[in-house]
Amino acid sequence: MLDSVEAPTPDNTTLLVLCGGAGRRMGGRDKPLLSWRNKAMVDWVLESVPRTMPRLISANRNLDRYRTRGTVVADEKSAGSGPLAGVLSAWRVCNTHWMLVAPGDAPDIPDLWWQVMFTAAAAHNHHCVVHDGERQQHLHLLLHRQCVAGLQDFLAGGYFQVFLWLQELNPQIVQFDNPSRFRNLNSPTDLRRS
């Protein structure tokens, strides 16, 4: 449980879209920039929250293309540090108390998913993670700034696995019943089927 904090709102929360992957399963292409239903996947994620909510994009290539969509935070990655390095880099420039995290290759995210997360965080006074009805979605998160010191220590210790950090963080699990809406589109086949 968090120390006494203000409940999340669109004004005190920043959306962080994680776009730092290598795209190996897409032949090296930057997945969030690929088109899904006539729009780049990252744009679906950016448009899933209120327009007034501040936005950051964590990326390590195609930075100019991402900058047309919002403020870009370049990953400060060491080898194998993964998406948590992007989260930590984003906290260094984030001006809000809360951060809503989503991967840039999950474009079918449910309407008002952010509101469900906000309600759970306010009710439980805790960080939150999505469970899609079948499994926990480790990169769909609502985090409070109080997580930063622990995240720094975790990465400084040479760890990088998101699920291990979440075990330490012990966030509130927020239940959804639509697994297909949180799926990552990882391959050309996934794009064609959707």
C-alpha positions as CSV (number, residue, x, y, z in Angstrom):
1,M,0.0,0.0,0.0
2,L,1.2,3.5,-0.8
3,D,1.7,6.3,1.7
4,S,-1.2,8.7,1.6
5,V,-1.5,9.9,-2.0
6,E,-3.9,11.8,-4.2
7,A,-6.1,9.6,-6.3
8,P,-5.1,9.4,-10.0
9,T,-6.9,11.8,-12.5
10,P,-6.1,12.7,-16.1
11,D,-4.4,15.8,-14.8
12,N,-2.0,14.1,-12.4
13,T,-1.2,11.1,-14.5
14,T,1.1,10.7,-17.5
15,L,0.6,8.1,-20.2
16,L,3.8,6.3,-21.0
17,V,3.8,4.2,-24.2
18,L,6.6,1.7,-24.5
19,C,8.0,1.6,-28.0
20,G,11.6,0.5,-27.4
21,G,11.5,-3.1,-28.6
22,A,13.8,-4.4,-31.3
23,G,11.0,-5.7,-33.5
24,R,12.7,-9.1,-34.1
25,R,9.5,-10.9,-34.7
26,M,8.5,-8.2,-37.3
27,G,11.8,-8.5,-39.3
28,G,13.4,-5.6,-37.4
29,R,10.5,-3.2,-38.2
30,D,9.4,-0.9,-35.4
31,K,6.2,-2.6,-34.4
32,P,4.3,0.4,-32.9
33,L,4.7,2.3,-36.1
34,L,3.2,-0.4,-38.2
35,S,-0.4,0.1,-39.4
36,W,-3.3,-1.7,-37.8
37,R,-6.8,-0.9,-39.1
38,N,-5.4,2.0,-41.1
39,K,-3.6,3.7,-38.3
40,A,-0.2,3.1,-36.6
41,M,-0.5,0.9,-33.5
42,V,1.0,3.5,-31.3
43,D,-1.7,6.0,-32.3
44,W,-4.4,3.7,-31.1
45,V,-2.7,3.5,-27.7
46,L,-2.2,7.3,-27.5
47,E,-5.8,7.9,-28.4
48,S,-7.1,5.5,-25.7
49,V,-6.8,8.1,-23.0
50,P,-8.2,11.6,-22.5
51,R,-6.6,14.3,-24.7
52,T,-5.7,16.3,-21.7
53,M,-3.5,13.6,-20.2
54,P,0.2,14.2,-20.6
55,R,2.0,11.7,-22.8
56,L,5.5,10.3,-23.1
57,I,6.8,7.8,-25.6
58,S,9.8,5.6,-24.6
59,A,11.7,4.7,-27.8
60,N,15.3,4.0,-29.0
61,R,14.9,4.5,-32.7
62,N,12.8,6.3,-35.2
63,L,12.8,9.2,-32.7
64,D,11.7,11.8,-35.2
65,R,8.6,9.8,-36.2
66,Y,7.7,9.4,-32.5
67,R,8.3,13.1,-31.8
68,T,5.5,14.0,-34.2
69,R,3.2,12.2,-31.7
70,G,4.5,13.6,-28.4
71,T,7.4,13.9,-26.0
72,V,10.0,11.2,-26.6
73,V,12.2,9.7,-23.9
74,A,15.2,7.9,-25.3
75,D,15.9,4.7,-23.4
76,E,19.0,4.7,-21.2
77,K,19.4,1.0,-21.7
78,S,22.3,-1.3,-20.8
79,A,22.2,-4.6,-22.6
80,G,19.2,-6.7,-21.6
81,S,17.6,-4.1,-19.3
82,G,14.3,-4.2,-21.2
83,P,11.2,-2.1,-20.7
84,L,11.8,-1.2,-17.1
85,A,14.7,1.0,-18.2
86,G,12.2,2.9,-20.3
87,V,9.9,3.3,-17.3
88,L,12.7,4.6,-15.2
89,S,13.9,7.0,-17.9
90,A,10.4,8.3,-18.2
91,W,10.1,8.9,-14.5
92,R,13.1,11.2,-14.7
93,V,11.2,13.6,-16.9
94,C,7.6,12.9,-15.7
95,N,6.0,15.9,-14.0
96,T,3.0,14.0,-12.5
97,H,2.6,11.7,-9.5
98,W,1.1,8.8,-11.4
99,M,2.2,7.1,-14.6
100,L,-0.1,4.9,-16.8
101,V,2.0,2.4,-18.8
102,A,1.0,0.6,-22.0
103,P,3.0,-1.1,-24.7
104,G,2.9,0.5,-28.1
105,D,2.0,-2.8,-29.9
106,A,-1.3,-3.4,-28.1
107,P,-3.6,-1.3,-30.3
108,D,-7.0,-2.9,-29.4
109,I,-6.9,-1.7,-25.8
110,P,-10.4,-1.4,-24.3
111,D,-12.3,1.9,-24.1
112,L,-12.0,3.5,-20.7
113,W,-9.3,1.0,-19.5
114,W,-7.6,3.9,-17.9
115,Q,-10.7,4.8,-15.9
116,V,-10.9,1.2,-14.6
117,M,-7.3,1.4,-13.5
118,F,-7.9,4.8,-11.8
119,T,-10.8,3.5,-9.9
120,A,-8.9,0.5,-8.6
121,A,-5.9,2.6,-7.6
122,A,-8.1,5.0,-5.7
123,A,-10.0,2.2,-4.0
124,H,-6.9,0.3,-2.9
125,N,-4.4,3.2,-2.6
126,H,-1.9,1.1,-4.6
127,H,-0.1,0.6,-7.9
128,C,-2.1,-1.5,-10.3
129,V,-1.6,-4.1,-13.0
130,V,-4.0,-5.5,-15.6
131,H,-5.2,-9.1,-15.6
132,D,-7.0,-9.7,-18.9
133,G,-9.1,-12.7,-17.7
134,E,-6.5,-15.3,-18.7
135,R,-3.2,-13.8,-17.6
136,Q,-1.5,-10.8,-16.0
137,Q,-0.4,-8.2,-18.5
138,H,2.9,-7.1,-16.9
139,L,3.2,-3.9,-19.1
140,H,-0.3,-2.5,-18.6
141,L,0.4,-0.6,-15.3
142,L,-0.7,2.3,-13.2
143,L,2.3,3.4,-11.1
144,H,2.8,6.0,-8.4
145,R,6.1,7.9,-8.2
146,Q,6.7,6.1,-4.9
147,C,7.9,3.1,-7.0
148,V,10.9,4.9,-8.3
149,A,13.5,4.1,-5.6
150,G,12.6,0.4,-5.6
151,L,12.8,0.3,-9.4
152,Q,16.2,2.0,-9.4
153,D,17.5,-0.5,-6.8
154,F,16.1,-3.4,-8.8
155,L,17.8,-2.3,-12.1
156,A,21.0,-1.4,-10.3
157,G,21.1,-5.0,-8.9
158,G,21.3,-6.3,-12.4
159,Y,17.7,-7.5,-12.7
160,F,15.4,-6.5,-15.6
161,Q,12.5,-9.0,-15.6
162,V,9.2,-7.2,-15.3
163,F,7.4,-10.0,-13.6
164,L,10.1,-10.2,-10.9
165,W,9.9,-6.5,-10.2
166,L,6.1,-6.8,-10.0
167,Q,6.5,-9.5,-7.4
168,E,8.4,-7.0,-5.3
169,L,6.0,-4.2,-6.0
170,N,2.9,-6.4,-5.3
171,P,0.5,-4.2,-7.2
172,Q,-3.3,-4.4,-7.0
173,I,-4.5,-6.7,-9.8
174,V,-7.3,-5.1,-11.9
175,Q,-9.5,-7.7,-13.5
176,F,-10.7,-7.4,-17.1
177,D,-12.6,-10.1,-19.0
178,N,-11.4,-9.5,-22.5
179,P,-7.9,-11.1,-23.2
180,S,-7.9,-10.3,-26.9
181,R,-8.1,-6.5,-26.2
182,F,-4.7,-6.5,-24.4
183,R,-2.8,-8.7,-26.8
184,N,0.4,-7.6,-28.4
185,L,0.6,-7.8,-32.1
186,N,4.0,-9.4,-32.5
187,S,4.2,-10.9,-36.0
188,P,2.9,-10.2,-39.5
189,T,0.4,-13.0,-39.0
190,D,-1.0,-11.2,-35.9
191,L,-1.5,-8.0,-38.0
192,R,-3.3,-9.9,-40.8
193,R,-5.6,-11.8,-38.4
194,S,-6.7,-8.7,-36.5
